Amino acid sequence: MAEMEFETGYNKGRNRSEIEYVSVTDMDTKTVVEKALLGNRISYFIKWGRTHFFSSREQAMTFIINLSQLELADQTMEALDDNVKSKIRFLHKKSERKK
């Protein structure tokens, strides 16, 4: 039997149902994605990428959603403008959040 561990409050157990959904690097695209997700009542949180002080790379922002909302999120992103979609990197991978 699979080991499942849950704590009260937030789900801090081993049974994770979150996926890293999309990643963006500019604030305008982040705002559009946020409004689209919120408009369709899709809950998310953003994992901010690390940058070094002298790095010229832009900071990546990864949207993490619940796996149960994946289909609705895909429909939401499909409805976005092609110009916005070209700035979004689709990840669809299991979240690797630390405890």
C-alpha positions, 0 to 999 in steps of 0.5 A: 500500500502506498505511503500517505502522510498528511498534516492538518492545515496545508497539505504537507504530505507526500501525496502531491497533486501539484504540477509546474504548469507554465513558466514566464519571464516578463511581468506583462505576460505574468499579469495576463496569465494571472488574470486568465487563471483567476477569471476561470477560478483556477487556483495557483501559486508562483515559484520565483526563480533564482537569479544572481546579482550580476546575471543578465538572464531574466527571472523565471516565474513558474505557475503551479496549479492543482492537477485536478484543474489541468484541463480547465487551465489548458482551455484557458491558455488556449484562449489566449492571444497567440502573441502571449502564448509565444512568451509562455513555456509550457512545463506540465511536470510534477512539482518538486516543492520541498517540505 
